[in-house]
């Protein structure tokens, strides 16, 4: 992956560059989701009805990530994403 170089829009890249870049994007996205949900948890206690559409949006996105994890990765990320999906769905269903 590191040996084969090619031109990508004027930059010299390898498959390793793309692999590393996308891996970091996944880590940053997961951290962003965790921090966002943590910050929203205090708002959700007092504004349940207003926050519910956002929770459903995040639940659908997390379900898509879960499906991707099951089809492209292995058990550990798939199980972790399943738990996150269940927790988000439970939060979206609460009154």
Backbone bond lengths (Angstrom), bond angles and torsions (degrees), N, CA, C in turn:
res aa  C-N    CA-C-N  psi(-1)  N-CA   C-N-CA  omega(-1)  CA-C   N-CA-C  phi
1 X - - - 1.439 - - 1.532 111.72 -
2 X 1.298 116.52 -29.47 1.464 119.79 -179.53 1.528 112.47 -87.27
3 X 1.329 117.16 -19.06 1.461 120.40 -172.66 1.525 113.17 -83.45
4 X 1.306 117.84 -32.91 1.467 120.60 -175.59 1.523 110.31 -86.85
5 X 1.320 116.64 112.07 1.466 122.84 179.88 1.521 109.49 -101.16
6 X 1.315 116.11 145.17 1.457 121.29 176.26 1.527 109.44 -148.80
7 X 1.309 115.65 164.49 1.453 122.02 -179.00 1.524 108.59 -91.22
8 X 1.316 116.58 122.19 1.463 122.10 177.06 1.521 108.16 -120.95
9 X 1.322 115.69 98.41 1.466 122.08 179.66 1.522 112.12 54.51
10 X 1.314 116.11 43.62 1.456 121.49 176.49 1.515 115.42 88.94
11 X 1.329 118.04 -0.02 1.467 121.50 179.01 1.519 109.86 -114.07
12 X 1.318 116.55 140.91 1.457 122.21 176.24 1.522 108.16 -79.87
13 X 1.320 117.49 115.82 1.456 122.71 -177.22 1.518 111.09 -130.92
14 X 1.347 114.16 164.87 1.457 122.06 172.65 1.522 107.68 -126.51
15 X 1.329 116.24 169.07 1.464 119.36 175.30 1.528 110.16 -63.78
16 X 1.312 116.55 -30.54 1.465 121.11 178.07 1.536 110.65 -62.16
17 X 1.325 117.37 -38.71 1.469 120.90 177.46 1.528 110.60 -60.06
18 X 1.327 116.37 -44.95 1.462 120.09 179.52 1.529 110.91 -67.01
19 X 1.314 116.80 -42.95 1.470 121.45 178.83 1.524 110.20 -59.04
20 X 1.324 116.97 -48.16 1.464 121.42 179.97 1.523 111.02 -65.07
21 X 1.308 116.86 -44.25 1.461 120.75 -179.28 1.519 112.57 -61.69
22 X 1.317 116.71 -47.43 1.464 119.49 179.64 1.526 111.42 -67.05
23 X 1.311 117.67 -34.27 1.467 120.27 176.11 1.527 110.75 -62.08
24 X 1.317 116.21 -43.92 1.465 119.76 178.81 1.526 111.76 -66.66
25 X 1.315 117.29 -35.73 1.465 120.62 176.62 1.532 110.28 -62.11
26 X 1.317 117.29 -41.32 1.462 121.07 178.48 1.524 110.68 -63.51
27 X 1.314 117.60 -43.01 1.473 121.26 179.58 1.523 111.14 -63.81
28 X 1.322 116.79 -45.49 1.466 120.41 -179.78 1.525 110.52 -65.47
29 X 1.326 117.73 -40.27 1.463 121.24 178.90 1.528 111.08 -63.98
30 X 1.319 117.37 -42.41 1.466 120.48 178.05 1.535 111.05 -64.66
31 X 1.315 116.96 -40.88 1.470 120.37 177.52 1.528 110.72 -65.33
32 X 1.321 117.21 -41.24 1.455 121.07 177.51 1.528 111.02 -61.20
33 X 1.312 117.14 -43.73 1.460 121.13 178.46 1.522 111.09 -62.52
34 X 1.318 117.49 -43.91 1.462 121.00 179.99 1.525 111.44 -62.44
35 X 1.319 117.42 -45.88 1.466 121.10 -179.10 1.530 110.37 -67.53
36 X 1.320 117.18 -41.24 1.467 120.84 178.89 1.521 110.99 -61.29
37 X 1.319 117.13 -46.03 1.467 120.13 178.89 1.525 111.71 -65.68
38 X 1.301 117.31 -36.31 1.461 121.25 177.34 1.530 109.77 -62.81
39 X 1.329 117.05 -44.44 1.458 120.60 179.50 1.530 111.53 -68.94
40 X 1.319 117.01 -35.29 1.460 120.16 179.78 1.522 112.92 -73.87
41 X 1.313 117.45 -21.03 1.464 119.76 -177.49 1.521 112.00 -61.02
42 X 1.320 118.15 -37.20 1.465 119.36 179.17 1.528 111.12 -73.17
43 X 1.324 117.61 -32.83 1.461 120.94 178.23 1.531 110.05 -71.79
44 X 1.303 117.13 -36.59 1.460 121.56 -175.96 1.525 112.21 -64.64
45 X 1.313 117.59 -27.18 1.463 120.07 -179.69 1.523 111.53 -63.17
46 X 1.312 117.54 -36.23 1.460 120.65 -176.42 1.530 113.71 -104.78
47 X 1.319 119.02 -15.06 1.460 122.64 -177.55 1.527 110.68 -131.35
48 X 1.317 116.08 59.27 1.461 121.25 -173.50 1.533 111.63 -61.34
49 X 1.313 117.49 -48.47 1.463 120.12 -175.61 1.518 112.37 -66.66
50 X 1.323 117.33 -35.37 1.454 120.43 -179.41 1.530 112.56 -71.32
51 X 1.316 116.83 -31.39 1.462 121.22 -174.80 1.533 112.21 -88.31
52 X 1.338 117.22 -15.90 1.469 120.75 -175.07 1.527 114.01 -57.98
53 X 1.347 121.27 -44.19 1.478 118.91 178.31 1.532 112.85 -60.32
54 X 1.309 117.03 -36.85 1.462 120.25 176.92 1.520 110.92 -66.21
55 X 1.322 116.70 -40.32 1.465 120.00 177.61 1.528 111.18 -62.22
56 X 1.328 117.30 -40.42 1.462 119.47 178.43 1.518 111.59 -66.36
57 X 1.319 116.42 -38.53 1.464 120.08 176.76 1.522 110.62 -61.15
58 X 1.329 116.20 -46.58 1.467 120.38 179.03 1.527 111.61 -66.38
59 X 1.340 117.30 -34.28 1.464 120.88 177.75 1.522 111.07 -64.54
60 X 1.316 117.19 -45.24 1.475 121.00 178.84 1.526 110.47 -62.91
61 X 1.331 116.74 -42.79 1.468 120.13 178.57 1.528 110.68 -63.52
62 X 1.324 117.03 -41.71 1.461 120.51 179.95 1.524 110.57 -66.92
63 X 1.322 118.05 -36.82 1.465 120.41 175.75 1.529 111.04 -62.84
64 X 1.321 116.99 -39.70 1.473 120.09 176.67 1.524 110.68 -63.00
65 X 1.325 116.73 -42.11 1.467 120.74 177.45 1.524 110.45 -63.37
66 X 1.326 116.63 -38.27 1.468 121.08 178.41 1.527 110.69 -62.78
67 X 1.317 117.12 -43.94 1.468 120.48 178.51 1.524 110.56 -62.93
68 X 1.313 116.73 -41.84 1.469 120.44 176.97 1.525 110.67 -62.29
69 X 1.327 116.89 -40.90 1.468 120.28 179.20 1.528 111.09 -63.41
70 X 1.337 117.45 -42.06 1.466 120.51 179.33 1.527 112.00 -67.22
71 X 1.331 117.92 -35.94 1.456 119.53 -175.14 1.525 113.72 -87.29
72 X 1.346 117.66 -21.38 1.465 119.05 -173.03 1.523 115.41 -122.10
73 X 1.318 118.09 -12.63 1.456 119.75 -176.80 1.522 109.89 -120.53
74 X 1.322 116.67 -142.69 1.453 120.76 -177.72 1.523 108.98 -129.49
75 X 1.328 117.87 -172.61 1.464 122.36 -167.46 1.534 114.39 -63.17
76 X 1.306 118.82 -42.97 1.476 119.88 -173.05 1.532 113.05 -59.82
77 X 1.320 120.93 -52.40 1.461 118.47 178.01 1.528 112.67 -66.76
78 X 1.326 116.92 -30.93 1.459 119.92 179.08 1.525 110.70 -66.04
79 X 1.322 117.10 -43.39 1.469 120.91 179.02 1.528 110.43 -67.05
80 X 1.312 117.28 -44.09 1.462 120.67 178.46 1.521 112.18 -60.36
81 X 1.323 116.72 -42.07 1.458 120.49 177.95 1.524 111.95 -69.67
82 X 1.319 117.32 -33.36 1.461 120.42 175.30 1.528 110.21 -62.92
83 X 1.323 117.05 -44.48 1.467 120.30 177.87 1.522 111.72 -62.06
84 X 1.311 116.77 -41.19 1.465 120.55 177.36 1.527 110.70 -63.46
85 X 1.321 117.51 -40.14 1.467 121.10 178.46 1.524 111.25 -64.00
86 X 1.317 116.32 -43.20 1.465 120.51 178.98 1.522 110.64 -63.38
87 X 1.313 117.30 -44.46 1.474 120.70 179.24 1.526 111.46 -62.32
88 X 1.317 117.43 -42.43 1.459 120.12 178.06 1.527 111.38 -65.32
89 X 1.315 117.28 -41.76 1.470 120.24 178.24 1.523 110.93 -63.23
90 X 1.323 116.79 -40.90 1.464 120.40 177.67 1.526 110.82 -62.99
91 X 1.317 116.84 -40.54 1.463 120.48 178.66 1.524 110.61 -66.27
92 X 1.309 117.62 -37.40 1.463 120.66 -179.43 1.524 112.27 -70.78
93 X 1.332 117.25 -28.39 1.470 121.59 -179.80 1.531 113.60 -84.06
94 X 1.313 118.83 -17.37 1.465 120.35 -176.43 1.521 110.93 -70.95
95 X 1.302 115.10 155.93 1.477 120.01 -179.42 1.456 110.35 -90.16
